[in-house]
Amino acid sequence: MREFATINHMNKSFLLAPSILSADFSNLGVSIKFIEENEGDWIHIDVMDGHFVPNLTLGAPIIKALRPKSALPFDVHLMVTNPESYLKDFVDAGADSITFHIEACVHADRLIREIHRLGLKAGISMVPSTPVSLITELLPLVDIVLVMTVNPGFGGQELIPSCLEKVRELKKMKRNSNFSYIVSVDGGVNSRTLNTVLDAGTDVVVSGSAFFAGELFQ
């Protein structure tokens, strides 16, 4: 499995994971090249089924077609019901990490272990209304905790500031229990909110609209 790297920007160390949800879907190869040339560390891929969230995006065949175009880790975020049913498809397509939603999976422990068995990093995500307490039992197992700071389904939304309290809580729990997960934030990260997101302790910044508009670091 590919190792995660870090970058330094504005004297802060963090991973940048541009989301291709906001890329030019008519030419995703060019969008991936833009990510590589502009400090991207992962390629964040939002998979939506029109059921768990009110939108449809790309599936495993598109990811498989994109895989030869970049050596960057493919960070696949499954915003789907029954994520366990899609796991093999995305593993075969070339995902490096799979993040699924606790709200969409009953047997989360089993799915995390299966993701690891297949050689990928495993992540768990929460929508804004879900408290950290709902995933406490999974924290010793996961590699990534993805905090949604918007209600998922569409790009270009405003960050919900109260969600950053989850980041602070997760970082404190990690320190106190010596867990190994990293904390990712997804939603509404732009030049106005980036410093606040990083100050909360975020390890991975997912950015779509602001990144592709060249506005993330202004």
C-alpha positions as a Python dict, from the first residue, in 0.01 Angstrom:
ca = {
    (1, 'M'): (0, 0, 0),
    (2, 'R'): (125, 351, -76),
    (3, 'E'): (265, 547, 216),
    (4, 'F'): (106, 876, 313),
    (5, 'A'): (334, 1179, 276),
    (6, 'T'): (311, 1524, 429),
    (7, 'I'): (363, 1874, 297),
    (8, 'N'): (440, 2199, 473),
    (9, 'H'): (252, 2519, 402),
    (10, 'M'): (231, 2833, 613),
    (11, 'N'): (450, 2659, 874),
    (12, 'K'): (188, 2390, 930),
    (13, 'S'): (227, 2025, 840),
    (14, 'F'): (-76, 1866, 678),
    (15, 'L'): (-191, 1651, 390),
    (16, 'L'): (-384, 1810, 105),
    (17, 'A'): (-648, 1590, -57),
    (18, 'P'): (-818, 1773, -344),
    (19, 'S'): (-1164, 1638, -418),
    (20, 'I'): (-1237, 1564, -781),
    (21, 'L'): (-1605, 1622, -707),
    (22, 'S'): (-1524, 1981, -810),
    (23, 'A'): (-1298, 1889, -1102),
    (24, 'D'): (-1374, 1920, -1471),
    (25, 'F'): (-1559, 1594, -1535),
    (26, 'S'): (-1509, 1635, -1909),
    (27, 'N'): (-1132, 1601, -1861),
    (28, 'L'): (-1045, 1436, -1533),
    (29, 'G'): (-696, 1349, -1655),
    (30, 'V'): (-611, 1720, -1676),
    (31, 'S'): (-764, 1775, -1331),
    (32, 'I'): (-543, 1504, -1183),
    (33, 'K'): (-236, 1664, -1340),
    (34, 'F'): (-343, 1995, -1182),
    (35, 'I'): (-362, 1822, -842),
    (36, 'E'): (-11, 1681, -885),
    (37, 'E'): (130, 2019, -985),
    (38, 'N'): (-34, 2210, -699),
    (39, 'E'): (74, 2041, -376),
    (40, 'G'): (-185, 1763, -378),
    (41, 'D'): (-88, 1458, -169),
    (42, 'W'): (-395, 1242, -216),
    (43, 'I'): (-675, 1240, -470),
    (44, 'H'): (-1003, 1243, -278),
    (45, 'I'): (-1280, 1063, -467),
    (46, 'D'): (-1639, 1115, -352),
    (47, 'V'): (-1865, 827, -448),
    (48, 'M'): (-2235, 908, -408),
    (49, 'D'): (-2526, 676, -476),
    (50, 'G'): (-2822, 917, -482),
    (51, 'H'): (-2964, 737, -179),
    (52, 'F'): (-2736, 797, 120),
    (53, 'V'): (-2678, 1147, -18),
    (54, 'P'): (-2891, 1336, -272),
    (55, 'N'): (-2649, 1319, -562),
    (56, 'L'): (-2489, 1071, -803),
    (57, 'T'): (-2121, 1077, -889),
    (58, 'L'): (-1864, 844, -1041),
    (59, 'G'): (-1820, 474, -973),
    (60, 'A'): (-1550, 209, -982),
    (61, 'P'): (-1508, 196, -1365),
    (62, 'I'): (-1413, 565, -1374),
    (63, 'I'): (-1165, 521, -1090),
    (64, 'K'): (-1011, 222, -1267),
    (65, 'A'): (-970, 433, -1582),
    (66, 'L'): (-802, 711, -1383),
    (67, 'R'): (-569, 485, -1183),
    (68, 'P'): (-290, 472, -1447),
    (69, 'K'): (-284, 851, -1468),
    (70, 'S'): (-138, 915, -1122),
    (71, 'A'): (80, 755, -857),
    (72, 'L'): (-88, 962, -583),
    (73, 'P'): (-296, 765, -332),
    (74, 'F'): (-662, 737, -425),
    (75, 'D'): (-865, 825, -115),
    (76, 'V'): (-1212, 685, -186),
    (77, 'H'): (-1496, 826, 23),
    (78, 'L'): (-1803, 603, -2),
    (79, 'M'): (-2117, 807, 61),
    (80, 'V'): (-2338, 509, -13),
    (81, 'T'): (-2571, 275, 166),
    (82, 'N'): (-2442, -79, 216),
    (83, 'P'): (-2077, 17, 155),
    (84, 'E'): (-1967, -341, 213),
    (85, 'S'): (-2138, -436, -114),
    (86, 'Y'): (-1906, -206, -312),
    (87, 'L'): (-1577, -282, -141),
    (88, 'K'): (-1434, -533, -389),
    (89, 'D'): (-1517, -312, -687),
    (90, 'F'): (-1320, -19, -549),
    (91, 'V'): (-1030, -233, -432),
    (92, 'D'): (-1003, -377, -784),
    (93, 'A'): (-1029, -26, -930),
    (94, 'G'): (-714, 84, -746),
    (95, 'A'): (-823, 255, -425),
    (96, 'D'): (-555, 303, -158),
    (97, 'S'): (-791, 391, 124),
    (98, 'I'): (-1163, 336, 171),
    (99, 'T'): (-1365, 560, 401),
    (100, 'F'): (-1728, 477, 472),
    (101, 'H'): (-1998, 638, 684),
    (102, 'I'): (-2089, 504, 1026),
    (103, 'E'): (-2449, 609, 951),
    (104, 'A'): (-2458, 371, 652),
    (105, 'C'): (-2310, 54, 802),
    (106, 'V'): (-2432, -176, 1079),
    (107, 'H'): (-2128, -404, 1095),
    (108, 'A'): (-1859, -137, 1084),
    (109, 'D'): (-1600, -341, 1277),
    (110, 'R'): (-1630, -623, 1024),
    (111, 'L'): (-1594, -387, 728),
    (112, 'I'): (-1285, -215, 872),
    (113, 'R'): (-1117, -550, 924),
    (114, 'E'): (-1202, -657, 570),
    (115, 'I'): (-1058, -335, 425),
    (116, 'H'): (-737, -403, 615),
    (117, 'R'): (-732, -766, 506),
    (118, 'L'): (-737, -645, 146),
    (119, 'G'): (-433, -426, 210),
    (120, 'L'): (-595, -82, 220),
    (121, 'K'): (-620, 188, 483),
    (122, 'A'): (-962, 211, 645),
    (123, 'G'): (-1150, 526, 735),
    (124, 'I'): (-1473, 608, 914),
    (125, 'S'): (-1674, 925, 850),
    (126, 'M'): (-1950, 1119, 1024),
    (127, 'V'): (-2208, 1365, 896),
    (128, 'P'): (-2245, 1690, 1096),
    (129, 'S'): (-2530, 1558, 1313),
    (130, 'T'): (-2337, 1247, 1428),
    (131, 'P'): (-2138, 1274, 1754),
    (132, 'V'): (-1789, 1132, 1803),
    (133, 'S'): (-1930, 903, 2072),
    (134, 'L'): (-2091, 692, 1800),
    (135, 'I'): (-1752, 581, 1667),
    (136, 'T'): (-1554, 552, 1993),
    (137, 'E'): (-1530, 173, 1974),
    (138, 'L'): (-1381, 194, 1624),
    (139, 'L'): (-1106, 446, 1695),
    (140, 'P'): (-842, 182, 1786),
    (141, 'L'): (-903, 15, 1448),
    (142, 'V'): (-918, 291, 1188),
    (143, 'D'): (-645, 475, 1000),
    (144, 'I'): (-854, 781, 909),
    (145, 'V'): (-1141, 965, 1074),
    (146, 'L'): (-1317, 1193, 828),
    (147, 'V'): (-1515, 1476, 985),
    (148, 'M'): (-1776, 1617, 748),
    (149, 'T'): (-1802, 1992, 803),
    (150, 'V'): (-2092, 2027, 559),
    (151, 'N'): (-2394, 1810, 496),
    (152, 'P'): (-2265, 1579, 223),
    (153, 'G'): (-2399, 1562, -129),
    (154, 'F'): (-2282, 1878, -302),
    (155, 'G'): (-1966, 2085, -332),
    (156, 'G'): (-1931, 2456, -264),
    (157, 'Q'): (-2108, 2467, 74),
    (158, 'E'): (-2018, 2681, 375),
    (159, 'L'): (-1822, 2513, 655),
    (160, 'I'): (-2021, 2445, 975),
    (161, 'P'): (-1782, 2578, 1246),
    (162, 'S'): (-1923, 2366, 1530),
    (163, 'C'): (-1806, 2051, 1350),
    (164, 'L'): (-1447, 2147, 1425),
    (165, 'E'): (-1512, 2064, 1791),
    (166, 'K'): (-1514, 1701, 1676),
    (167, 'V'): (-1163, 1745, 1540),
    (168, 'R'): (-1042, 1878, 1874),
    (169, 'E'): (-1215, 1592, 2057),
    (170, 'L'): (-1068, 1331, 1825),
    (171, 'K'): (-716, 1471, 1859),
    (172, 'K'): (-745, 1470, 2238),
    (173, 'M'): (-869, 1110, 2238),
    (174, 'K'): (-582, 1013, 2009),
    (175, 'R'): (-324, 1168, 2242),
    (176, 'N'): (-478, 1022, 2557),
    (177, 'S'): (-511, 669, 2419),
    (178, 'N'): (-211, 662, 2185),
    (179, 'F'): (-428, 582, 1883),
    (180, 'S'): (-277, 602, 1535),
    (181, 'Y'): (-556, 745, 1317),
    (182, 'I'): (-528, 1077, 1136),
    (183, 'V'): (-813, 1328, 1123),
    (184, 'S'): (-946, 1460, 794),
    (185, 'V'): (-1186, 1748, 737),
    (186, 'D'): (-1413, 1767, 434),
    (187, 'G'): (-1641, 2054, 342),
    (188, 'G'): (-1619, 2429, 306),
    (189, 'V'): (-1240, 2457, 337),
    (190, 'N'): (-1116, 2768, 159),
    (191, 'S'): (-876, 3057, 217),
    (192, 'R'): (-1106, 3203, 485),
    (193, 'T'): (-1150, 2882, 683),
    (194, 'L'): (-820, 2698, 627),
    (195, 'N'): (-633, 2839, 926),
    (196, 'T'): (-924, 2766, 1160),
    (197, 'V'): (-944, 2410, 1028),
    (198, 'L'): (-571, 2359, 1081),
    (199, 'D'): (-572, 2521, 1424),
    (200, 'A'): (-830, 2263, 1533),
    (201, 'G'): (-567, 1995, 1469),
    (202, 'T'): (-668, 1868, 1127),
    (203, 'D'): (-416, 1635, 962),
    (204, 'V'): (-581, 1606, 619),
    (205, 'V'): (-755, 1890, 436),
    (206, 'V'): (-1006, 1790, 170),
    (207, 'S'): (-1082, 2078, -63),
    (208, 'G'): (-1276, 2084, -386),
    (209, 'S'): (-1419, 2411, -513),
    (210, 'A'): (-1155, 2636, -354),
    (211, 'F'): (-867, 2418, -465),
    (212, 'F'): (-967, 2397, -830),
    (213, 'A'): (-1047, 2769, -837),
    (214, 'G'): (-697, 2842, -709),
    (215, 'E'): (-838, 3008, -398),
    (216, 'L'): (-736, 2773, -118),
    (217, 'F'): (-408, 2944, -29),
    (218, 'Q'): (-495, 3306, -108),
}
